[in-house]
Amino acid sequence: MTNTTGTNPVQQPLLAIDNLNVSFSTPRGVVDVVRDVSLALAPGKALALVGESGSGKTVTARTLVGLNASNARVSAGRLDVLGNDATRLSERQWRRLRGKDIGYVLQDALVSLDPLRTVGQEIDEALRAHGIRGRAERQERVYAALRDAGIPDPEVRARQRSGELSGGLRQRALIAQATVLDPQLVIADEPTTALDATVQAQILELLAGLKEQGRGLIFISHDLAVVSHLADEIAVMQHGRIVESGRADEVLGNPRHEYTRQLIDAVPSAAGKGTRLSAVPRVSVTSRPTRLSAFSEDAPALAARNLVKTYASPDGTRRTVVDDVSFTLAAGKTLGIVGESGSGKSTTARIALGLTEPDAGTVTLGGLPWVGGAAPAAGRSEGERSGGERYGAGTGTSRAALTEADSTEDGGSDRGRSGFRRRGATRTGGPTAVTEDLRRPHRPDIQLVNQDPLSSFDPRFSVGRVITDALDAGSVGAPGERRDRAAELLGQVGLPLDLLERRPLTLSGGQRQRVAIARALALQPRVLLLDEPVSALDVSIQAQVLDLLADLQEQLGLSYLFISHDLGVIHHVSDDVLVLKDGRVIESGSAEAIFTAPTTGYTRALLDAVPDMPERRPAVVPGATPSAHNPAGADR
């Protein structure tokens, strides 16, 4: 990558924007999305646009590269982009600027890169579009761009498709694509969202390198901790307006606007466990009849011992993805599992849920064999196992069926008195293991909340149907009661009842995640497995969901197995932490011990990679609080 400062002297800004307004014509009328935005950016500097979803930051960025939709109306007192009046540029002129003079790095590399083309072909297209015809020259520039983006073996990676690369390599490939033509200005839209801490740190270092080369950088993010390590200046956006702007250390160290202070307070790494991150009132859980089960309150909620899982590789060897993993989740507590991509977090979670059988090892759920385990004591009665009459057992398995399974033991069945199949009974003897048929009666006790709830909802279903479908599957209550129960569950997660008729696609990310939690609570579980439940949410919405989970845990006595790449979130929610690397437990212990005195170099490296918020100074704000119309209007 070459230094571009020679074509744009330092005294000439790359961007000079005064009173930018962007609106969209819709069937419901004109919607104002960006209002009175003023910005400036010099070469070699980074400007961060910070705000929640819907704040207007992405529309502002897309306006700077001429990529707004055809129904957009753009006006400005001044909209100077690289010395061009952007309000007068034709689409043909924009195409000459995009890629060559302005690079754009999108958030989701897996979606942004064509899965049918190689990474090299993706980057080569930009070169051909800007008139570079020599094949050998284009190939060399592709390799150089990949190499400069920190991708090892660029000749090999250029021949791979996006699905063959890790998340970090895919994001680097997007950066290579955006910078292959040496643009003066690079716009990066949430480029580190959902990346592991160490990969995120590497991407931030790469973006910082672009500044050092003299390029201007616009960095869009909702993560203030990330922004604090890259930005020279910050503009905080809310409802389409800039409510506060200035030097990064001033905005973060001494925020003047209430909204900025709320965003900073919502960062989990800035608050310990038990501290509320949002101003949203606590939810109140309505008392319900307790579903009885064989779940023992005296035993660990979930315990794994010596789990091993291997998979066959294309070369005929076997690859170990979970290697001798053990953990204990105490009742009413939270166990956080952290690790980079490929560390074995997801496979461990699938084993814990009883969705993947381990090659070795056992899991118990509330003291009962759950995965790969031996049967409980033969003297346990059927009533003790099922817990007597249950409200909404959610199994579809009748008491008669369980009794029948027990009664066959003396008749030569391969099921024991407990109903757990002894795999070795019909073979040559060997370890006993739990089958899915015998796991099913206890499935209500452990439920999953996915990272992306939208992908787990039927898009044809209303919110009410999403929840009642879970109640139907669990045979919870009479059919007529299930609608009332769905409404009650919505109230438990802090959602209004009018959402029952809405489809999930029309909800915000935070609302969808609350619906996912409501669905998981439908069968009155004892354990929730939370797989990256807040990774895609804005920081303030993330704070609200984390507070909700804390309220539910306190009021319902839930136990959480919490998986996340965000160590700030893990520190905030966890009582104990398990650190995984290459399928093995590298370190485990109390959250306080792990985060204050880690014993392994790997854990220290993970913690060092986490961007911390700068020390916040006491706010001394003379004069009036600045308004949205005049964010700089307060006395200084």
Protein Blocks (a to p, Z undefined) as FASTA:
>chain_A
ZZfklmocfklcfbdcehiacddddfkbccdfbghiacdddehiacdddddehilmmmmm
mmmnopacfkbccddfbdceehiafklpcfklmmmmnojlmccddfblmlmpcfkbcfkl
mmmmmmmmnopablklmmmmmmmmmmmnopahkllmmmpcfklpcfklmmmmmmmmmmmn
opabdcdehklgoiafklmmmmmmmmmmmmmnopacddddfbfklmmmmpmbdcddeehi
afbgcdfklmmmmcfbfklmmmmmmpmklpcehiafbfbdcdddddddddddfbdfkbcf
bdcehiacddddfkopacdfbghiacdddehiacdddddehilmmmmmmmmnopaccfbd
cddeehiafbhpacddfklcfklmnopaaehklnopafklmmmmmmmmmnopabdfkopa
cfklmmnopaddddfklmmmmmmmpccddfblmlmpcfkbcfklmmmmmmmmnopajfkl
mmmmmmmmmmmnopafklmmpcfklpcfklmmmmmmmmmmmnopabdcdehkllmgcfkl
mmmmmmmmmmmmmmnopacddddfblklmmmmpmbdcddeehiafbgcdfklmmmmccbf
klmmmmmmpccdddddddddehjdddfklmmlpcZZ
